[in-house]
Amino acid sequence: MVVWWGTTVEARSAFARLVREEALTQAERDAAVQRLDQLRRTWIEIVPSERLRSLAERLPDQYSVRGADAFQLAAALIWCREQPRRRPFVCFDDRLAGAATTAGFSVRS
């Protein structure tokens, strides 16, 4: 599994929102955070770099993605050396999924 450096921040933000919306209990949130921490020990992380930022800066115009999504997509493009060739891209956001598909990834949700 390859993920963007900010993935844990985005995930924990989503967990907090779900608790506020009462879609997750505090215990479920705690379990989700624990599972995320376990996964983090096994994945490859794409870290911030000048190349990644440069690539991410183009993506909002090119694919109509928001800032955080531009970093996610740029990290995936860095991972595959900008040659997606239908490589898998796991995503549960429609806009980002559309951008990843257009870029050439095979989106799995």
Secondary structure as the mmCIF struct_conf table of DSSP 4:
data_model
#
loop_
_struct_conf.conf_type_id
_struct_conf.id
_struct_conf.beg_label_comp_id
_struct_conf.beg_label_asym_id
_struct_conf.beg_label_seq_id
_struct_conf.end_label_comp_id
_struct_conf.end_label_asym_id
_struct_conf.end_label_seq_id
STRN STRN1 VAL A 2 TRP A 4
TURN_TY1_P TURN_TY1_P1 TRP A 5 GLY A 6
HELX_RH_AL_P HELX_RH_AL_P1 THR A 7 ARG A 20
TURN_TY1_P TURN_TY1_P2 GLU A 21 GLU A 22
BEND BEND1 ALA A 23 LEU A 24
HELX_RH_AL_P HELX_RH_AL_P2 GLN A 26 ARG A 40
TURN_TY1_P TURN_TY1_P3 ARG A 41 THR A 42
BEND BEND2 TRP A 43 TRP A 43
STRN STRN2 ILE A 44 ILE A 46
HELX_RH_AL_P HELX_RH_AL_P3 GLU A 50 TYR A 63
HELX_RH_AL_P HELX_RH_AL_P4 GLY A 67 TRP A 79
TURN_TY1_P TURN_TY1_P4 CYS A 80 GLU A 82
TURN_TY1_P TURN_TY1_P5 ARG A 85 ARG A 86
STRN STRN3 PRO A 88 VAL A 90
HELX_RH_AL_P HELX_RH_AL_P5 ASP A 94 ALA A 103
TURN_TY1_P TURN_TY1_P6 GLY A 104 GLY A 104
STRN STRN4 SER A 106 ARG A 108
#
